[in-house]
Amino acid sequence: MKSWRNGKNTSLWARPIYAQDMLLLIKAMIEDGLVGTIGTRGVEWQHSGYSIMPIAVREAWALTPSQYKRVCDYIYENDCFHTV
């Protein structure tokens, strides 16, 4: 599990990802070499040129399905992998 914010990583429920935290998550993903691009099938993930499945991204960054959807929505709105 990747660490991208302060505090405990384990709890009984998922911590919300606020707007100011979203940019921290995106920057941590970029530093790790993970890139999310908007494609014909939604957000397509790549690491070092290899295609990565969304479930692997969720597991690596400890995201729940709803948090992952929120990350994808943020990418759709901001296309942040090209602007960070």
MOFEN-V929404 format. One line per field, one symbol per residue. ss: DSSP state (2 for helix, 1 for strand, 0 for the rest). psi: psi as a letter, one per 40 degrees, with the letter a starting at -180 (. if undefined). burial: b if it has 9 or more other ideal C-beta (glycine too) atoms within 8 Angstrom, else e. A space follows every 50 residues. Layout:
ss = ???
psi = ???
burial = ???
//
This chain:
ss = 00000000000000000022222222222220011111100111111001 1102222222000022222222222222000000
psi = hiheiiaiehidihhihidddddddddddddeehhhihadeahhiihfeh hhidddddddefhidddddddddddddefeeee.
burial = eeeeeeeeeeeeeeeebeeebbbbbbbbbbeeebbbebeeeebbbbbeee ebebebbbeebebeeebbebbbebbbeebbbeee
//
